[in-house]
């Protein structure tokens, strides 16, 4: 992975950082392999699989670029009745299908945004009524990808710590039982 832009102009830097964040998300998910990427590390967070998070990121891109920026119809799978549907679908789909969809969409959106100036504002206002610039949308997407991947990695790390703690705790219980028997 390389976060170095082709040149040091602002647009090239923003695009390079977004591409880098997206590639890191894909690498994190695929490094786990199909079985592990479909497993939620915490039973209390069954939708926090690598595939689910990656599918969520795909639809976040759709929301911000296709809907908010370009003003196209909202087609993301979440609804008021099922606000986590994109996570649910990502957890059910094969990882390679999620990765292929995310990568293809990222490439298509990059091509569509290439001729658009950074100061062009969104077609749809954000919740406070303002219309942010493409510059802000790109920075926001970098932030979202990085935050979501840190959360996913944190959940995985926490699950690993929890498992090590339980193994240690159970080991201590076995030792105590053995000592009591002797």
Phi, psi and omega per residue, in radians:
X1 nan 2.480 -3.122
X2 -2.391 2.198 3.116
X3 -1.745 0.181 -3.115
X4 -1.447 2.161 -3.129
X5 -1.261 2.797 3.104
X6 -1.093 -0.603 3.010
X7 -2.535 3.038 -2.987
X8 -1.682 0.252 3.060
X9 -1.219 2.768 -3.044
X10 -1.009 -0.828 -3.092
X11 -1.080 -0.802 -3.139
X12 -1.069 -0.659 3.131
X13 -1.174 -0.798 3.127
X14 -1.087 -0.780 -3.137
X15 -1.128 -0.737 3.130
X16 -1.082 -0.725 -3.132
X17 -1.196 -0.666 3.096
X18 -1.184 -0.757 3.088
X19 -1.052 -0.715 3.129
X20 -1.096 -0.792 3.136
X21 -1.108 -0.774 3.140
X22 -1.115 -0.771 3.132
X23 -1.096 -0.657 3.084
X24 -1.114 -0.672 3.103
X25 -1.116 -0.774 3.124
X26 -1.136 -0.760 -3.131
X27 -1.096 -0.732 3.124
X28 -1.061 -0.785 -3.116
X29 -1.187 -0.790 -3.058
X30 -1.316 -0.435 3.132
X31 -1.129 -0.446 -3.139
X32 -1.285 -0.456 -3.059
X33 1.513 2.821 -3.042
X34 -1.017 -0.765 -3.077
X35 -1.187 -0.894 -3.113
X36 -1.166 -0.595 -3.123
X37 -1.228 -0.311 3.122
X38 -1.669 -0.002 -3.094
X39 -1.795 2.268 3.051
X40 -1.423 2.151 -3.088
X41 -1.167 -0.385 3.115
X42 -2.106 2.227 -3.138
X43 -1.061 -0.505 -3.134
X44 -1.364 -0.157 3.109
X45 -2.236 1.191 -3.019
X46 -1.147 -0.279 -3.139
X47 -1.652 0.063 -3.119
X48 -1.628 0.918 3.014
X49 -1.582 2.812 3.125
X50 -1.067 -0.726 3.115
X51 -1.114 -0.686 3.137
X52 -1.136 -0.764 3.141
X53 -1.150 -0.736 3.130
X54 -1.120 -0.709 3.100
X55 -1.142 -0.665 3.057
X56 -1.033 -0.792 3.139
X57 -1.085 -0.655 3.094
X58 -1.011 -0.794 -3.088
X59 -1.349 -0.431 3.007
X60 -1.157 -0.745 3.053
X61 -1.005 -0.813 3.120
X62 -0.990 -0.870 -3.083
X63 -0.999 -0.909 -3.045
X64 -1.295 -0.697 -3.070
X65 -1.541 -0.944 -3.066
X66 -1.293 -0.788 -3.086
X67 -1.458 -1.081 -3.039
X68 -1.199 -0.852 -3.065
X69 -1.283 -0.968 -3.081
X70 -1.475 -0.279 3.113
X71 1.411 0.326 3.117
X72 -1.336 2.855 3.131
X73 -1.053 2.493 3.085
X74 -1.237 2.046 -3.136
X75 -2.103 0.129 3.126
X76 -1.056 2.588 -3.028
X77 -1.288 -0.266 -3.084
X78 -1.246 2.644 3.123
X79 -2.386 2.990 3.059
X80 -1.086 -0.624 3.141
X81 -1.351 -0.450 -3.117
X82 -2.423 1.297 -3.054
X83 -1.189 -0.213 3.140
X84 -1.905 0.353 -3.026
X85 -1.040 -0.653 3.138
X86 -1.129 -0.579 3.043
X87 -1.157 -0.818 -3.116
X88 -1.033 -0.809 3.123
X89 -1.099 -0.736 3.136
X90 -1.129 -0.540 3.100
X91 -1.293 -0.441 -3.100
X92 -1.582 -0.531 -3.081
X93 -1.328 2.654 3.009
X94 -1.076 2.474 -3.079
X95 -0.988 -0.726 -3.111
X96 -1.083 -0.557 3.097
X97 -1.211 -0.716 3.103
X98 -1.129 -0.809 -3.140
X99 -1.070 -0.854 -3.122
X100 -1.034 -0.736 3.124
X101 -1.126 -0.741 -3.136
X102 -1.154 -0.812 -3.115
X103 -1.142 -0.801 -3.141
X104 -1.073 -0.761 3.124
X105 -1.140 -0.734 3.130
X106 -1.035 -0.767 3.135
X107 -1.150 -0.744 3.134
X108 -1.109 -0.792 -3.129
X109 -1.167 -0.641 3.095
X110 -1.065 -0.735 3.124
X111 -1.139 -0.689 3.133
X112 -1.195 -0.579 -3.114
X113 -1.466 -0.319 -3.043
X114 -0.889 -0.774 -3.111
X115 -1.469 -0.028 -3.041
X116 -1.562 2.312 3.121
X117 -1.242 2.620 -3.117
X118 -1.138 -0.391 -3.119
X119 -1.587 -0.020 3.080
X120 -1.188 2.405 -3.095
X121 -1.704 2.839 -3.092
X122 -1.163 2.642 3.074
X123 -1.310 -0.562 -3.102
X124 -1.938 2.312 3.115
X125 -1.247 2.709 3.032
X126 -1.426 -3.117 -2.980
X127 -1.001 -0.481 -3.138
X128 -1.583 0.112 3.087
X129 1.597 -0.152 -3.128
X130 -1.481 2.805 3.099
X131 -1.996 1.722 -3.136
X132 -1.222 2.895 3.126
X133 -1.481 2.882 3.032
X134 -1.016 -0.635 3.105
X135 -0.948 -0.853 -3.135
X136 -1.120 -0.747 -3.129
X137 -1.034 -0.788 3.133
X138 -1.103 -0.775 3.109
X139 -1.096 -0.708 3.130
X140 -1.106 -0.732 3.124
X141 -1.143 -0.661 3.056
X142 -1.028 -0.826 3.136
X143 -1.046 -0.827 -3.098
X144 -1.084 -0.826 -3.132
X145 -1.052 -0.813 -3.128
X146 -1.105 -0.765 -3.133
X147 -1.131 -0.833 -3.117
X148 -1.061 -0.712 -3.139
X149 -1.226 -0.613 3.076
X150 -1.151 -0.680 3.096
X151 -1.087 -0.849 -3.132
X152 -1.053 -0.751 3.117
X153 -1.163 -0.628 3.115
X154 -1.158 -0.718 3.090
X155 -1.073 -0.778 3.125
X156 -1.102 -0.759 3.116
X157 -1.107 -0.786 3.126
X158 -1.051 -0.755 3.129
X159 -1.069 -0.694 3.101
X160 -1.136 -0.743 3.103
X161 -1.121 -0.733 3.135
X162 -1.083 -0.755 3.135
X163 -1.124 -0.749 3.118
X164 -1.114 -0.702 3.124
X165 -1.107 -0.770 3.130
X166 -1.108 -0.736 3.103
X167 -1.077 -0.742 3.131
X168 -1.115 -0.795 -3.126
X169 -1.089 -0.795 3.117
X170 -1.137 -0.616 3.085
X171 -1.112 -0.734 3.102
X172 -1.117 -0.695 3.116
X173 -1.110 -0.719 3.124
X174 -1.118 -0.733 3.124
X175 -1.084 -0.770 -3.138
X176 -1.087 -0.713 3.112
X177 -1.128 -0.740 3.125
X178 -1.091 -0.712 3.141
X179 -1.133 -0.721 3.139
X180 -1.125 -0.612 -3.120
X181 -1.250 -0.482 -3.074
X182 -1.716 nan nan
